[in-house]
Amino acid sequence: MQTKFRAISLSHKTAPVQIRELISLDEESIQRILLKIREFFSIGDALILSTCNRTEVYYSHELDLSTELIKLVGIEKGLADVVNYLEYFEVFNEDRKAIAHLFRVSMGLEAQVVGDIQISNQVKRAYQASADLEMAGPFLHRLMHTIFFTNKRIVQETTFRDGAASLSYATIELIDSLTSNTYQPRILLIGVGEIGEDVAKNMVHLPEAIVKITNRTQSKAEEIAAPLGFEVVPFENCREAMNEADVIVCSIMKSEPFITKELVKQFDIQSYKLLVDLSVPRSIETFVEDVPGVVLYNVDNIRSKASEALEKRLSAVPKVEEIIEESIEEFYSWKKEMMVSPTINKLKQSLEQIRQEELSRYLKNVGEKEYVLIDKITKSMMQKILKVPVVQLRAACKRDEAMDMIEIITDLFDLEKIKAEK
């Protein structure tokens, strides 16, 4: 039975966030599952990718193990009813489709924000985890390095990674550019709804910043702040925190402005205060910019920048897909060669064994000079005999008929009894 590269995928395209959160895996969980995969199924190539938007398992095996692997994930997560979530997983059992999916995910084509640069680093970490546990054989090593090279080509040859294409990340880029001359800028995030939470998670890209979070429901703020290492400010102390902050990002639902010009006039503004309004309807009064030192950006300003970047990325998608297809073809050429290599090695060993046996039989009493000559002649003959089946095997690869040719040569030379060289 032929070993195939396969994948199972639960993502933002197939499952709501509540399900994705249940299935999501941390680094320790991934390590434990990889070890179980190796122990239970003797899999040499496996990779697990888990982000806020997707949890995927890639593996090489003769059989479809999708249900078994989903059950392993369920056991790790303590989900006794994980079989009820099977419908949320997309299964890739065709070799080329699984490979193409990994390419598309790694390049950011399958991301919520097309071209998301974070996914590339997440894939590298997933590959490193597999390599550390010796769960990446020659196949996976070659595949991942082809993916990394493809990513470089896309960065160099297209506009696919230019600019920030999500509202939250565009907000981070804006803050970064406007606080570049401030040592440890103090940032206050007000409100951690869907947009606020996304902004909070992207704050990790401002490593020098001192970030505080406040929210009407303090437990929600604590839940988000804890893993990120941010301080939580009680909502009743919000005004004091706003006065201290260099940057205020407001993302709350309110029918009238939460931050007014009169409020801002009371702040002690030493040099500047950047206000970012991500609320709809707006939660910061537009007249705050009349106060000296205050700079205001609203969701429309930021979204227009993100939209421009997204348009550039989307226009680059056909070129990105073309580069990916070229890389997959190149990888498949290597894969086909790898498929026939064991058969070529076995054939060489079989013929060499026959040659050595016949030399031993008939050249027991010949002199050294004659032995060297006959050894040379028989080696040359063997190479010529090998040439035709090797050429035919490689030609069969290009026609996608390698398996048929392998079977013919294996039967013809009785190669099942020969162990392939390692």
Buried (B, 14 or more C-beta within 10 A) or exposed (E): EEBBBBBBBBBBEBBEEEBBEBBBBEEEBBBBBBEBBBEEBEBBBBBBBBBBBBBBBBBBBEEEBBBEBBBBBBBBBEBEEBEEBBEBBBBBBBBBBBBBBBBBBBBBBBBBBBBBBBBBEBBBEBBEBBBEBEBBBEBBBBBBEBBBEBBEBBBEEBBBBBBBBBBBBBBBBBBBEBBEEBEEBBBBBBBBBEBBBBBBBBBBEBEEBBBBBBBEEBEBBBBBBEEEEBEBBEBEEBEEBBBEBBBBBBBBEEEEBBBEBEBBEEBEBEEBBBBBBBBEEBBBBEBBBEBEEBEBBBBEEBBEBBBBBBEBBEEBBEBBBEBBEEBBEEBBEBBBBEBBEBBBBBBBBBBBEEBEEEBEEEBEEEEEEEEEEBBEEBEEEBEEEBEEBBEBBBEBBEEEEBEEBBEBBBEEBEBEEBEEEE
